[in-house]
Amino acid sequence: MTTLQRQQPLSGDSSSTNSVHPPFIATKTISNVLANVKPTPSNRQMVDLPISATIEEAFDVLLAEDILSVPVYRLNEEDQTKVYVTIISVLDLLKLLSQHASSNNFFQYQIKEAMGQTEESSRLVTVRYSDPLGEVLSLFSEHGAHRVLVSNSDKKNDPLHPPVLLSQMDIVRYLQAHNHHLGSILDVTVPDLVARSCARREKRLGEAARRMEKEHHHQVPTVTFKTTAMKTFEQIAHNPLISALPIVDDEDCLVADIGPQDLRGLNKARLQELAKPVLMFLKSKHGDLIAPFTCHERFTLSQIMAAFVLRKAYRLWWVDQDGHIQGVITMTDVLGSFLDPSFF
């Protein structure tokens, strides 16, 4: 089990005495979150895969269940109980694909080959039902996690507290449902939110990643509609600073976006579709071109959270009135704002 502690206290800090959201967060636990977003044990039945499952099975399960990640387990030889070893995301599968796309038997590789493709899958982060909400916010915003396994490891087969995957979206949904307890932070607008997120990210990144970000002057990388899907996915796989790419037309206006989630359901028969231009790939994948989710500079944090929850969005692209991209907002940015002392 990996346990990571928050670096910024949520209570007892004189800078936060006039803020509403720090005391609220400080009084909540993971149990409070689950009681709201997954209220009964039946809602918490977790989709998982054995470590011997194939890459093709993983792609199929992610698509069938409409999920982005799946816990992976091995069986305890003594009592045949599940022992979880990691959480594999579709980004892990994408990174593995970029290294072995030419392999004839790639889709028959076992899922364990994808372990460690991202920092997140290199170790299993677990928390308990009784752990503070603030600690999970720290994991999701300061330590690079996008989901954690909630498990009372000393209570095997506990029907009231089964293992459950807790995601960033679950926390955003919880905070959105309790926005009347969060106060003035909800009035923060997009430019300030993005600026503060960039500052936090620079502190969190390694030196090489910081240099890469400065070289791009904090601009959001894009691809044109003429780029093939394979080259687009390779760009995502090889750039540690991005998890998706906006697709622009000849005038640099946003027309669509693409991310690892668009690979779900991939198999050997469909591999050739990656040679198509990215828009054609997306149309063949979804049946039509799905408009990207966007926001403008007057959006508040309250509106951003509502957009994530109601639209089930993975990210929001900040665009100007002409459709040119100014930035991107992720759930990591949203959750990080609740720990940022500049918003207290």
Order of alpha helices (4+ residues) and beta strands (2+ residues): alpha-alpha-beta-alpha-beta-beta-alpha-beta-alpha-beta-beta-alpha-alpha-alpha-beta-alpha-beta-beta-alpha-beta-alpha-beta-beta-alpha
